[in-house]
């Protein structure tokens, strides 16, 4: 449906619908056409004056057939003229519903972590991932991306155990960056994907490399590292859904533990004494 069709007059909409009838409703168009042409030909043959010359005998049925075709087009136009306001109303309603749906997030997300099954397992590494589900039953989400929009360092004060400070990420600040989707559900190096209705995919937020056993690494194009815990804001966006946003606490525990803490920030903060700087 074109945007301009909603603002056309009923007359212009009926004209446009009549022009497009052969393509949009071929069975209806040809049914009307065949009936009117057949009826015109029959009437032209029946009512041709007796004793008319060959020219008149040939031209009368042809003229009536053409007249029947014109009458058929007029009938289709009248039908479209009557239906035009109702079609525009229904299309306007559908557009409003679509706009409302696009304002409603069709996304739910939840964190989870993975880790090797034992010291013998050298093919996997601990990771923090975000499970992203399309909760719509009919609409696929297009160009879904996951971005870490904010990042703050969280570290425990050495001379006051149990006291945590929250401040800007390292010395260079944090620049919002998209993370790659997990190879569990997509091809490597994908920053945006499509998610079918009721389908779930995973975005790989952070991981640990074997060469950096004490560091967590964000799975973004620049692969920045983090030493202490961090508070991150994650945004999941799509071209046809409202944005989803969540805040999380993330920390990699050294090789002996070999796992990530990845939980909602509110849950973590409720059990820790955090001082914001």
C-alpha distance (Angstrom), angle and dihedral (degrees) to the residues before:
residue distance angle dihedral
X1 . . .
X2 3.78 . .
X3 3.80 118.6 .
X4 3.84 91.7 -128.0
X5 3.81 92.5 59.5
X6 3.80 90.4 71.6
X7 3.81 91.0 60.2
X8 3.82 99.3 43.5
X9 3.78 122.1 110.0
X10 3.81 115.9 -108.3
X11 3.81 89.6 -109.0
X12 3.81 94.7 53.7
X13 3.81 91.1 42.9
X14 3.83 89.9 52.1
X15 3.81 90.7 50.0
X16 3.82 91.2 50.5
X17 3.82 92.5 46.8
X18 3.81 91.3 48.7
X19 3.80 91.7 51.5
X20 3.80 90.6 50.8
X21 3.82 96.6 43.9
X22 3.85 94.4 98.1
X23 3.81 89.6 57.0
X24 3.82 100.9 35.2
X25 3.83 99.8 36.8
X26 3.81 107.3 17.4
X27 3.82 94.8 160.2
X28 3.79 92.3 53.7
X29 3.81 92.4 45.0
X30 3.78 95.7 48.8
X31 3.80 93.1 42.5
X32 3.81 91.7 55.2
X33 3.79 91.1 42.0
X34 3.80 95.8 50.4
X35 3.81 93.0 45.7
X36 3.81 93.6 49.3
X37 3.81 94.5 43.9
X38 3.80 92.1 47.1
X39 3.77 91.6 47.1
X40 3.80 91.3 47.0
X41 3.78 92.2 49.3
X42 3.79 91.5 48.9
X43 3.78 93.6 48.7
X44 3.79 91.8 44.3
X45 3.78 90.9 53.4
X46 3.80 95.2 44.5
X47 3.79 97.0 46.6
X48 3.79 98.9 41.1
X49 3.83 104.6 121.1
X50 3.78 114.1 -104.1
X51 3.76 115.4 -110.0
X52 3.83 92.5 27.1
X53 3.75 117.0 149.2
X54 3.77 122.9 -105.6
X55 3.78 92.5 -95.4
X56 3.82 93.6 53.5
X57 3.81 91.6 42.9
X58 3.80 89.7 54.5
X59 3.79 99.6 39.3
X60 3.80 98.9 48.1
X61 3.83 97.3 61.2
X62 3.81 90.2 42.5
X63 3.81 92.0 51.1
X64 3.78 91.8 48.2
X65 3.84 90.8 48.4
X66 3.81 90.2 53.1
X67 3.81 89.9 46.7
X68 3.81 89.4 50.3
X69 3.81 90.8 52.1
X70 3.80 90.4 50.3
X71 3.80 91.0 48.5
X72 3.83 88.8 50.1
X73 3.81 91.0 54.0
X74 3.81 89.9 47.7
X75 3.81 90.2 51.5
X76 3.81 90.8 51.1
X77 3.81 89.8 48.1
X78 3.83 92.1 50.6
X79 3.81 90.5 49.7
X80 3.81 90.6 50.1
X81 3.81 90.9 46.2
X82 3.81 90.6 54.8
X83 3.80 92.8 45.8
X84 3.84 97.4 41.8
X85 3.85 97.4 88.6
X86 3.81 91.5 48.1
X87 3.80 92.7 47.9
X88 3.81 91.3 49.8
X89 3.80 90.6 48.1
X90 3.80 92.9 50.5
X91 3.81 92.4 46.1
X92 3.80 90.6 49.5
X93 3.80 89.9 52.1
X94 3.80 91.4 49.9
X95 3.80 90.6 50.2
X96 3.81 91.9 50.3
X97 3.81 90.5 49.4
X98 3.81 90.3 49.2
X99 3.81 91.8 50.1
X100 3.79 90.7 48.8
X101 3.80 91.1 49.5
X102 3.80 90.9 51.4
X103 3.81 89.7 54.6
X104 3.80 90.9 54.5
X105 3.82 116.4 77.7
X106 3.79 111.5 -116.9
X107 3.80 89.0 -170.3
X108 3.77 134.3 94.1
X109 3.78 121.4 177.9
X110 3.78 135.5 -172.1
X111 3.82 133.6 179.7
X112 3.77 126.6 -118.4
X113 3.79 136.7 166.5
X114 3.78 135.5 -142.1
X115 3.79 131.3 -159.3
X116 3.82 138.4 174.9
X117 3.78 115.6 -80.7
X118 3.80 92.0 -127.4
X119 3.80 144.8 -25.7
X120 3.79 88.2 -78.1
X121 3.80 91.4 61.2
X122 3.80 104.8 93.3
X123 3.81 98.3 155.5
X124 3.78 96.4 71.3
X125 3.77 134.1 52.0
X126 3.79 133.7 -159.7
X127 3.77 113.1 -91.3
X128 3.79 144.0 172.2
X129 3.79 113.6 -133.4
X130 3.79 137.3 179.1
X131 3.77 118.5 -137.2
X132 3.82 109.6 -143.7
X133 3.81 119.6 -166.9
X134 3.79 129.9 -172.0
X135 3.81 102.7 -139.3
X136 3.80 94.3 -171.0
X137 3.79 114.8 108.2
X138 3.79 94.9 -153.5
X139 3.81 111.9 18.3
X140 3.79 123.7 78.5
X141 3.79 116.2 -145.1
X142 3.79 113.9 -125.0
X143 3.81 127.8 -150.0
X144 3.78 95.1 -1.0
X145 3.79 111.8 -172.3
X146 3.79 133.7 179.6
X147 3.78 118.2 -145.5
X148 3.79 133.4 -175.1
X149 3.79 97.1 -142.1
X150 3.82 98.6 173.9
X151 3.79 134.8 23.6
X152 3.81 128.8 -176.5
X153 3.78 127.5 -179.9
X154 3.79 117.3 -121.1
X155 3.80 116.3 -163.6
X156 3.78 134.8 166.7
X157 3.79 117.7 -118.6
X158 3.81 108.4 -114.3
X159 3.80 97.7 -143.9
X160 3.81 93.2 41.9
X161 3.80 110.6 45.8
X162 3.78 113.0 -156.4
X163 3.82 93.6 31.5
X164 3.81 114.0 108.7
X165 3.79 128.6 -166.9
X166 3.77 124.4 -148.7
X167 3.79 117.6 -157.9
X168 3.82 143.1 141.6
X169 3.80 119.1 -52.5
X170 3.82 110.2 -85.7
X171 3.82 117.5 -60.1
X172 3.79 102.2 -55.8
X173 3.77 96.9 54.0
X174 3.78 123.1 -128.6
X175 3.78 126.3 -71.8
X176 3.83 115.8 -158.8
X177 3.79 109.5 -106.7
X178 3.79 137.3 177.9
X179 3.77 118.4 -122.4
X180 3.78 125.9 -137.5
X181 3.78 119.6 -106.0
X182 3.77 116.6 -111.1
X183 3.78 118.3 -92.7
X184 3.79 86.0 -133.5
X185 3.80 89.2 79.3
X186 3.83 106.4 14.6
X187 3.77 145.2 29.7
X188 3.83 117.3 -80.0
X189 3.81 121.6 -81.6
X190 3.79 97.3 19.0
X191 3.82 114.6 154.4
X192 3.80 94.3 176.6
X193 3.79 132.5 26.2
X194 3.78 141.8 172.0
X195 3.80 119.1 -111.1
X196 3.80 119.4 -156.3
X197 3.83 121.6 -138.6
X198 3.82 111.7 -67.0
X199 3.81 90.6 -0.3
X200 3.82 123.3 135.9
X201 3.79 126.4 -148.6
X202 3.79 133.3 176.6
X203 3.78 130.3 -126.1
X204 3.81 115.4 -156.6
X205 3.81 104.7 -133.0
X206 3.81 100.9 176.2
X207 3.79 141.2 -11.8
X208 3.80 143.2 175.3
X209 3.77 123.7 -112.8
X210 3.78 121.4 -147.9
X211 3.80 90.6 -122.9
X212 3.83 91.3 57.8
X213 3.79 103.9 43.7
X214 3.81 94.7 168.5
X215 3.80 99.4 42.6
X216 3.76 134.9 80.6
X217 3.80 116.1 -143.4
X218 3.78 126.6 -152.8
X219 3.79 111.8 -130.0
X220 3.81 95.2 -128.6
X221 3.83 128.8 119.3
X222 3.83 90.8 -93.5
X223 3.84 95.3 42.9
X224 3.84 98.1 -144.7
X225 3.80 116.3 -168.1
X226 3.79 131.4 -135.4
X227 3.78 128.3 -157.5
X228 3.80 105.4 -174.7
X229 3.75 128.0 35.4
X230 3.79 118.6 -68.1
X231 3.77 137.5 -156.6
X232 3.79 109.7 -137.3
X233 3.78 134.1 -175.1
X234 3.80 113.3 -144.8
X235 3.79 123.3 -161.8
X236 3.80 123.1 -166.3
X237 3.78 113.0 -164.4
X238 3.79 138.0 176.0
X239 3.78 134.5 -176.7
X240 3.81 90.4 -117.7
X241 3.79 104.3 35.6
X242 3.75 138.6 59.6
X243 3.79 115.5 -100.3
X244 3.79 122.1 -90.2
X245 3.81 117.8 -147.6
X246 3.79 134.2 -172.7
X247 3.83 139.3 168.1
X248 3.80 122.2 -137.6
X249 3.76 143.5 178.3
X250 3.80 113.0 -129.2
X251 3.79 129.8 -175.4
X252 3.78 136.0 156.0
X253 3.78 115.6 -139.0
X254 3.84 116.1 -144.7
X255 3.80 123.7 -93.0
X256 3.78 96.7 -83.3
X257 3.80 90.1 62.4
X258 3.79 92.2 26.6
X259 3.80 99.0 -170.4
X260 3.79 144.0 101.0
X261 3.76 129.6 -114.9
X262 3.80 104.8 -141.7
X263 3.80 114.4 165.4
X264 3.79 139.5 137.2
X265 3.77 111.6 -73.2
X266 3.81 94.1 -128.5
X267 3.80 90.8 55.2
X268 3.79 93.1 49.3
X269 3.81 95.0 42.9
X270 3.81 92.1 50.6
X271 3.82 90.0 65.0
X272 3.81 98.6 39.8
X273 3.79 135.9 63.1
X274 3.80 104.2 -120.3
X275 3.82 124.7 -174.8
X276 3.79 114.3 -162.6
X277 3.80 116.3 -146.2
